[in-house]
Amino acid sequence: MTDNEKLDLILNKVQGIEADIHGMKSEMQDMKTDIQGIKQRVDKLALGQLEIQKEIYMLNRKISDTYNVALDALGTSAENRTWLEHGTLA
């Protein structure tokens, strides 16, 4: 094999390696784009989760308020019954 043939083989190998590296660079850029898209979706999920937590907190407050009103009504009912039965409040 002559020196020129050896150099041509080396040049072909280097060009093949260069093409492979260029392909990997392109694939890495695509992965970077995908990762950014995933990050945006995760950020949106986090915001949605915060909204759900606020809604749960508001529902808990409403349930607690309703429970307290029901307890007050029960107490008032018992007081009224005592007053009606005995003519005085206990």
C-alpha positions as CSV (number, residue, x, y, z in Angstrom):
1,M,0.0,0.0,0.0
2,T,1.4,3.4,-1.0
3,D,1.6,6.4,1.3
4,N,-1.1,8.1,-0.8
5,E,-3.4,5.1,-0.3
6,K,-2.7,5.1,3.5
7,L,-3.4,8.9,3.7
8,D,-6.7,8.4,1.7
9,L,-7.7,5.7,4.2
10,I,-6.9,7.9,7.1
11,L,-8.7,10.8,5.5
12,N,-11.8,8.6,4.9
13,K,-11.8,7.5,8.5
14,V,-11.4,11.0,9.8
15,Q,-14.3,12.2,7.6
16,G,-16.4,9.3,8.8
17,I,-15.6,10.2,12.4
18,E,-16.4,13.9,11.7
19,A,-19.8,12.9,10.2
20,D,-20.5,10.8,13.3
21,I,-19.7,13.6,15.6
22,H,-21.8,16.0,13.6
23,G,-24.7,13.5,13.9
24,M,-24.2,13.2,17.6
25,K,-24.2,16.9,18.0
26,S,-27.5,17.2,16.1
27,E,-29.0,14.5,18.3
28,M,-27.8,16.2,21.4
29,Q,-29.4,19.4,20.2
30,D,-32.7,17.6,19.7
31,M,-32.4,16.1,23.2
32,K,-31.8,19.5,24.6
33,T,-35.0,20.8,23.0
34,D,-36.9,17.8,24.3
35,I,-35.6,18.4,27.8
36,Q,-36.6,22.1,27.7
37,G,-40.1,21.0,26.6
38,I,-40.3,18.5,29.5
39,K,-39.1,21.2,31.9
40,Q,-41.8,23.6,30.8
41,R,-44.4,20.9,31.3
42,V,-43.1,20.1,34.8
43,D,-43.2,23.8,35.6
44,K,-46.8,23.9,34.5
45,L,-47.6,20.8,36.6
46,A,-46.1,22.5,39.6
47,L,-48.3,25.6,39.1
48,G,-51.3,23.4,38.7
49,Q,-50.4,21.6,41.9
50,L,-50.2,24.9,43.7
51,E,-53.7,25.8,42.4
52,I,-55.1,22.5,43.6
53,Q,-53.5,23.0,47.0
54,K,-55.1,26.4,47.3
55,E,-58.5,24.9,46.3
56,I,-58.1,22.1,48.9
57,Y,-57.3,24.7,51.6
58,M,-60.4,26.8,50.7
59,L,-62.6,23.6,50.8
60,N,-61.2,22.7,54.2
61,R,-62.0,26.2,55.4
62,K,-65.5,25.9,54.1
63,I,-66.0,22.5,55.6
64,S,-64.7,23.7,58.9
65,D,-66.9,26.8,58.8
66,T,-70.0,24.6,58.0
67,Y,-69.2,22.2,60.8
68,N,-68.9,25.1,63.3
69,V,-72.2,26.6,62.1
70,A,-73.8,23.1,62.6
71,L,-72.4,22.9,66.1
72,D,-73.6,26.3,67.0
73,A,-77.1,25.4,65.6
74,L,-77.1,22.2,67.7
75,G,-76.1,24.1,70.8
76,T,-78.8,26.7,70.2
77,S,-81.3,24.0,69.6
78,A,-80.5,22.3,72.9
79,E,-80.6,25.6,74.7
80,N,-84.0,26.4,73.2
81,R,-85.3,23.0,74.1
82,T,-84.2,23.4,77.7
83,W,-85.8,26.9,77.8
84,L,-89.0,25.6,76.3
85,E,-89.2,22.6,78.7
86,H,-88.1,24.4,81.9
87,G,-88.8,28.0,81.2
88,T,-85.1,28.9,81.9
89,L,-81.8,28.5,80.3
90,A,-79.4,26.1,81.9
